[in-house]
């Protein structure tokens, strides 16, 4: 239940960033401006935390560190934001966040050895069916300019899947991983952006800057990353990421009052399929009876030799008696 609540809260914030980006693009901001706001604010907020915790290279390795920086930092966000220049928000919610569970399940099975259970297969089939229904209902066509945005959304989802699996493999806390990604992007992306753009960003209305700073710079890269990390640590990489498939539902509901975009009947049917797929894939209906639902059990802490026998585990006490 706790893992599910963490996942739902994270997805609720993810839905807000898509709507906020659409609002920002409608005004005087470009996608690369919003990326700079996001990691300029988040990087400064999380810099003290990262200085305290370190880069965790000993746990991540070079490949894992690159997956965290690329998958949770400016490259992934820039690709996903750039896709909104070519395709609508409904396509972004479907091809980016909703397909994350599929990519994570495949990578987790290969890298982490997580079981690809019957429940996950059924749930992912429903998710993919719902995603295709939303894209079709939103006017998705083959061979059009929208396909550029579709390719960018799929690439962004793959980068995020690498971030998720790397974080899970290294058993990294969600906030720690978010700090590595944010500060890394602050150093690499924001510094280059400041040199190229100069003071261009400050010409935008302060209300637009404040909205993007709060949603993109604080809620999404700090709070939602921490919530998502908690969900993954409790439920496992595949089960935790399954909640990302709820993003089309959350985004659509948010877009109704804010953007005035009402979904068609086919969209509602597709969203019901996605919601059902999330519920099944996360173990709600066909519960995996194995320990931890794919989460490796935490090894017991080693017992000190000077601790009394009654404090030691039963197996240790028996071994000591035999000796």
Secondary structure, 3 states (H helix, E strand, C coil): CHHHHHHHHHHHHHHHHHHHHHHHHHCCCCHHHHHHHHHHHHHHHHHHHHHHHCCCHHHHHHHHHHHHHHHHCHHHHHHHHHHCCCCCHHHHHHHHHCCHHHHHHHHHHHHHCCCCCHHHHHHHHHHHHHHHHHHHHCCCCCCCCHHHHHHHHHHHHHHHHHHHHHHHHCCCCHHHHHHHHHHHHHHHHHHHHHHHHCCHHHHCCHHHHHHHHHHHHHHHHHHHHHHHHHHHHHHCHHHHHHHHHHHHHHHHHHHHHHHCCCCCHHHHHHHHHHHHHHHHHCCCCCCCCCHHHHCCCCCCCCCCCCCCHHHCCHHHHHHHHHC
